[in-house]
Amino acid sequence: MSAYYLKTDDISQVADGFSRVYFDLSHHIKHNWQAIAKLEWGVQLSTTDDSIIVNHNGLTSTGPSSDTLWLRQGFVGVEHQDYGRFTLGKQWGVSYDIGGVTDWF
């Protein structure tokens, strides 16, 4: 879970820091193959109408901002050190392989 505090001359605000919950699973099969699965959800902590606000994660582009929990990634597949990875489900594309190096909150 993550949150941040923003203080300026006009505002004092606590906001979501883009919280996530995920399970990353793997199981060794024969001949250097491995079964893999990942389930990751985005979490909106809460919504209040007070002057200190913990709500509306601005980075919910993969889910409705009204949802408390939404699926970011969910996939299964197999992986081999020589042949690569074969997966099926909701996951990041090639553009994330390039731009993902900046995905450090």
N, C-alpha and C positions, 0 to 999 in steps of 0.2 A: 504494500500500500504506500502511496506517495501523496504528499500535499506540499504546497508552498505558501509562503506569506508574502504579500505585496503591500508595501507602505509607500505612499507618495504624499504630497501636500493635501490632496483631495480625497484619497481612498486608503482604507485599511481593509485588506481582503485576504481570506484564506481560500485557496482554490485547489481543485484536483491536480495532482502532478502526474496524471495518466497512469492510474493504478491498473495492475494486471494480475490475473491468477492463471497459472498454467500447469499442465502435466506434460512432461516430456518422457516418453517411455521407449525402451528398446529391449530386444531379446535376441540373443545369439542363436542363429540357426546353423546348419552344417555348411562346410566349405567356405568359410569366411563371409557368409551372408548374415545379415542382421535385419530383423523386423523392427520397424520404427512407427511411432505414433505421436502426435502432438495435439493437444487441445489447449487453446488459450482464449481467455475471455477478458474483455475490457471491463472495468468496474467504475461506475460513477458513485462516489462516496455518499453524498446526500444532497438534498435541496432544502434550503431554508430561505425565509424572507427577511432575516435580520440584517443588520449592517455588516456583520461578518458573514461572508457567504462561502459555503462549501457546496458547490454545485457546478453543473454544466461544464463538463470537461470539453474544452474547445477542440480537442483532437479526436472527437468521436466520429470521424468521417466514415469509419467502417460499420457504424451502428447508429441508430436513432438516438439523439441526445436526450430523449425522454426515457429511454431504457436505463435501468440500473446495471444490468449485466447484458453483454452482447458478445457474440462469437467473433473473435479476430482471426483465428486460424483453427483449423481442424482437419487433420489429414492422417492417412496411414500409408505405409509403403515398405519397401525393402531397400537395403543399402549393401554395397560391396566395395571393398577398397580398390579394386581394379576396374569394375564396370560402372561405378557411380551409384546414383540414387534414383529410384523410380517411386513416385508418390501419386496419390489421388486424394483430392479434397480441396478445401479452401486454404490457400497458402500464398506467400509473396511470390511475385513474378521476377523476371530477370531485371527489371528496373530497380527492384529492391536490393538485388545482389550488388548493384553499383552504388545506389544512394543510401543503402542501409548502414554504411560505415558512420553516418551522421546520426543514427538512431540511438543516441545515448542520452537519456534524460538525467 
